[in-house]
Amino acid sequence: MEKAVFYHAGCPVCISAEQDILNLIPKEQVEVVHLGTDKAGIGKAAAAGVKSVPALVLANGNVLHINFGASIDDLK
């Protein structure tokens, strides 16, 4: 089974959303990518359709944008 991927930039909104996501989805079913420290992940996030973070990309490819912390373009 493919994992969901939660992308964030490390801001307080993102950290709060990360904790909420990990309380809802078992850790083994979601990969957490901190785009502030993993710059290689920015391209992957953009290719998956992420426009802003925090965002959750589901295993089926649907993107759930959670609040607006930062534009993906601002992270490049």
Z-matrix of the N, CA and C atoms (Angstrom, degrees):
N
C 1 1.446
C 2 1.527 1 109.49
N 3 1.313 2 115.95 1 130.28
C 4 1.449 3 121.05 2 179.43
C 5 1.528 4 109.90 3 -74.81
N 6 1.323 5 115.31 4 146.29
C 7 1.459 6 120.73 5 -178.90
C 8 1.523 7 111.54 6 -85.96
N 9 1.324 8 115.20 7 154.78
C 10 1.457 9 121.50 8 166.15
C 11 1.528 10 106.14 9 -77.30
N 12 1.332 11 117.05 10 157.06
C 13 1.462 12 120.98 11 178.74
C 14 1.524 13 108.18 12 -126.33
N 15 1.328 14 115.55 13 124.58
C 16 1.454 15 121.46 14 177.04
C 17 1.515 16 108.05 15 -102.89
N 18 1.343 17 116.01 16 117.79
C 19 1.460 18 122.05 17 179.06
C 20 1.522 19 109.70 18 -102.22
N 21 1.336 20 116.05 19 136.92
C 22 1.459 21 119.91 20 175.84
C 23 1.510 22 110.03 21 -152.38
N 24 1.342 23 115.79 22 169.68
C 25 1.466 24 120.84 23 -176.54
C 26 1.526 25 113.01 24 -114.89
N 27 1.310 26 117.86 25 4.55
C 28 1.448 27 120.46 26 175.65
C 29 1.516 28 116.40 27 92.07
N 30 1.329 29 117.60 28 0.05
C 31 1.465 30 120.28 29 179.12
C 32 1.538 31 109.57 30 -72.83
N 33 1.315 32 118.47 31 165.70
C 34 1.470 33 120.33 32 -179.51
C 35 1.531 34 113.17 33 -57.58
N 36 1.332 35 118.02 34 -38.47
C 37 1.466 36 120.67 35 177.54
C 38 1.529 37 109.90 36 -61.63
N 39 1.335 38 115.76 37 -43.20
C 40 1.466 39 120.70 38 -179.04
C 41 1.533 40 111.85 39 -66.52
N 42 1.316 41 116.81 40 -43.11
C 43 1.471 42 120.83 41 -179.46
C 44 1.526 43 110.12 42 -63.50
N 45 1.325 44 116.71 43 -41.55
C 46 1.461 45 120.58 44 177.56
C 47 1.521 46 110.58 45 -62.84
N 48 1.328 47 116.55 46 -44.38
C 49 1.472 48 120.67 47 179.39
C 50 1.527 49 110.31 48 -64.39
N 51 1.332 50 117.38 49 -38.36
C 52 1.468 51 120.76 50 177.83
C 53 1.526 52 110.72 51 -58.82
N 54 1.322 53 116.76 52 -46.69
C 55 1.464 54 120.23 53 179.78
C 56 1.525 55 111.45 54 -62.15
N 57 1.336 56 116.26 55 -40.87
C 58 1.465 57 120.11 56 177.90
C 59 1.527 58 111.21 57 -63.62
N 60 1.328 59 116.49 58 -43.81
C 61 1.470 60 120.83 59 179.10
C 62 1.521 61 110.17 60 -61.20
N 63 1.333 62 116.95 61 -45.95
C 64 1.465 63 120.24 62 -178.27
C 65 1.520 64 112.45 63 -69.08
N 66 1.320 65 117.52 64 -20.92
C 67 1.468 66 120.30 65 173.36
C 68 1.526 67 111.32 66 -78.82
N 69 1.334 68 116.78 67 -23.02
C 70 1.465 69 121.38 68 -178.74
C 71 1.528 70 113.62 69 -93.87
N 72 1.324 71 115.73 70 -35.53
C 73 1.466 72 121.52 71 -174.85
C 74 1.526 73 108.22 72 -118.46
N 75 1.322 74 118.15 73 130.17
C 76 1.473 75 119.64 74 178.20
C 77 1.530 76 111.06 75 -56.75
N 78 1.334 77 116.55 76 140.74
C 79 1.472 78 122.49 77 -176.19
C 80 1.522 79 112.86 78 -54.14
N 81 1.308 80 117.58 79 -33.45
C 82 1.466 81 119.81 80 -178.27
C 83 1.532 82 112.43 81 -74.26
N 84 1.338 83 117.41 82 -6.90
C 85 1.468 84 121.15 83 179.89
C 86 1.528 85 112.99 84 -107.67
N 87 1.334 86 117.49 85 1.08
C 88 1.463 87 120.21 86 179.75
C 89 1.532 88 109.92 87 -139.59
N 90 1.319 89 115.26 88 134.12
C 91 1.461 90 121.86 89 174.64
C 92 1.523 91 107.30 90 -98.90
N 93 1.312 92 117.82 91 133.24
C 94 1.459 93 122.41 92 178.58
C 95 1.526 94 108.23 93 -104.19
N 96 1.341 95 115.67 94 125.31
C 97 1.465 96 120.77 95 179.95
C 98 1.520 97 108.84 96 -120.69
N 99 1.324 98 116.21 97 116.50
C 100 1.467 99 123.64 98 178.56
C 101 1.525 100 106.81 99 -90.93
N 102 1.327 101 116.95 100 103.75
C 103 1.457 102 121.19 101 -175.30
C 104 1.520 103 113.36 102 -71.57
N 105 1.312 104 117.43 103 -13.48
C 106 1.455 105 120.28 104 174.94
C 107 1.518 106 111.98 105 -71.98
N 108 1.324 107 117.02 106 -28.95
C 109 1.463 108 121.60 107 -179.54
C 110 1.522 109 112.64 108 -110.51
N 111 1.329 110 117.63 109 -15.91
C 112 1.468 111 122.93 110 -179.62
C 113 1.522 112 108.95 111 -118.14
N 114 1.335 113 116.10 112 77.40
C 115 1.463 114 121.04 113 -176.84
C 116 1.528 115 112.22 114 -62.75
N 117 1.329 116 118.22 115 -26.46
C 118 1.468 117 121.43 116 177.95
C 119 1.520 118 111.10 117 -65.08
N 120 1.327 119 116.17 118 -25.20
C 121 1.460 120 120.42 119 -179.50
C 122 1.513 121 113.67 120 -73.24
N 123 1.339 122 117.78 121 -17.48
C 124 1.467 123 120.64 122 -177.76
C 125 1.524 124 110.82 123 -62.18
N 126 1.315 125 117.10 124 -45.13
C 127 1.457 126 120.88 125 178.38
C 128 1.516 127 112.61 126 -62.76
N 129 1.331 128 116.14 127 -40.82
C 130 1.470 129 120.79 128 178.22
C 131 1.521 130 110.50 129 -64.36
N 132 1.331 131 115.77 130 -42.19
C 133 1.465 132 120.11 131 179.76
C 134 1.522 133 110.31 132 -63.08
N 135 1.327 134 116.46 133 -46.84
C 136 1.466 135 120.71 134 179.78
C 137 1.522 136 110.80 135 -61.62
N 138 1.328 137 117.32 136 -42.03
C 139 1.463 138 121.43 137 179.20
C 140 1.523 139 111.76 138 -64.14
N 141 1.325 140 116.54 139 -29.09
C 142 1.474 141 120.85 140 179.03
C 143 1.520 142 111.88 141 -80.44
N 144 1.349 143 117.20 142 -8.56
C 145 1.457 144 120.20 143 178.65
C 146 1.511 145 114.99 144 103.99
N 147 1.328 146 117.21 145 7.76
C 148 1.455 147 120.85 146 179.16
C 149 1.529 148 109.03 147 -72.23
N 150 1.327 149 116.60 148 125.47
C 151 1.461 150 122.68 149 179.74
C 152 1.527 151 111.70 150 -104.16
N 153 1.334 152 116.31 151 -26.58
C 154 1.460 153 122.20 152 179.23
C 155 1.518 154 108.44 153 -154.24
N 156 1.317 155 114.38 154 160.68
C 157 1.463 156 119.27 155 177.44
C 158 1.519 157 109.39 156 -118.49
N 159 1.302 158 118.13 157 151.07
C 160 1.451 159 127.86 158 5.25
C 161 1.524 160 112.20 159 -74.88
N 162 1.329 161 114.89 160 148.73
C 163 1.461 162 121.21 161 178.83
C 164 1.522 163 109.25 162 -148.64
N 165 1.313 164 114.87 163 147.67
C 166 1.458 165 121.67 164 177.82
C 167 1.519 166 107.96 165 -117.97
N 168 1.333 167 116.14 166 120.69
C 169 1.461 168 121.24 167 175.25
C 170 1.527 169 106.53 168 -98.14
N 171 1.330 170 115.60 169 115.82
C 172 1.455 171 120.48 170 -178.00
C 173 1.526 172 110.74 171 -74.93
N 174 1.307 173 116.74 172 162.44
C 175 1.465 174 121.71 173 -179.20
C 176 1.527 175 111.88 174 -58.66
N 177 1.336 176 117.44 175 -27.17
C 178 1.470 177 120.10 176 179.76
C 179 1.523 178 112.57 177 -85.41
N 180 1.345 179 117.72 178 1.26
C 181 1.449 180 122.28 179 177.34
C 182 1.513 181 115.55 180 96.61
N 183 1.317 182 118.08 181 -9.30
C 184 1.461 183 120.24 182 177.20
C 185 1.529 184 109.59 183 -68.45
N 186 1.339 185 115.56 184 141.12
C 187 1.457 186 121.32 185 -179.64
C 188 1.524 187 109.25 186 -109.00
N 189 1.326 188 115.77 187 125.88
C 190 1.459 189 121.86 188 175.85
C 191 1.521 190 107.86 189 -108.24
N 192 1.318 191 116.42 190 110.33
C 193 1.460 192 121.19 191 176.78
C 194 1.529 193 107.78 192 -85.35
N 195 1.327 194 115.75 193 123.64
C 196 1.458 195 122.37 194 -174.21
C 197 1.517 196 108.18 195 -110.07
N 198 1.337 197 116.76 196 106.64
C 199 1.457 198 119.94 197 -178.94
C 200 1.523 199 108.56 198 60.39
N 201 1.300 200 118.93 199 -174.38
C 202 1.463 201 121.73 200 177.47
C 203 1.517 202 108.22 201 -131.68
N 204 1.318 203 115.24 202 105.72
C 205 1.455 204 120.70 203 178.49
C 206 1.514 205 111.24 204 -97.15
N 207 1.335 206 116.89 205 -48.67
C 208 1.456 207 122.46 206 -179.64
C 209 1.518 208 109.58 207 -159.63
N 210 1.302 209 116.01 208 144.10
C 211 1.448 210 121.95 209 175.03
C 212 1.525 211 109.13 210 -70.29
N 213 1.323 212 117.19 211 145.16
C 214 1.460 213 120.99 212 177.33
C 215 1.533 214 109.86 213 -61.49
N 216 1.336 215 117.08 214 -32.34
C 217 1.471 216 121.06 215 178.46
C 218 1.522 217 111.50 216 -65.68
N 219 1.315 218 117.35 217 -33.22
C 220 1.467 219 121.34 218 178.78
C 221 1.530 220 112.08 219 -68.99
N 222 1.320 221 116.49 220 -22.10
C 223 1.463 222 120.51 221 -178.09
C 224 1.532 223 112.98 222 -86.23
N 225 1.326 224 116.73 223 -16.13
C 226 1.471 225 120.70 224 -177.01
C 227 1.509 226 112.19 225 -69.82
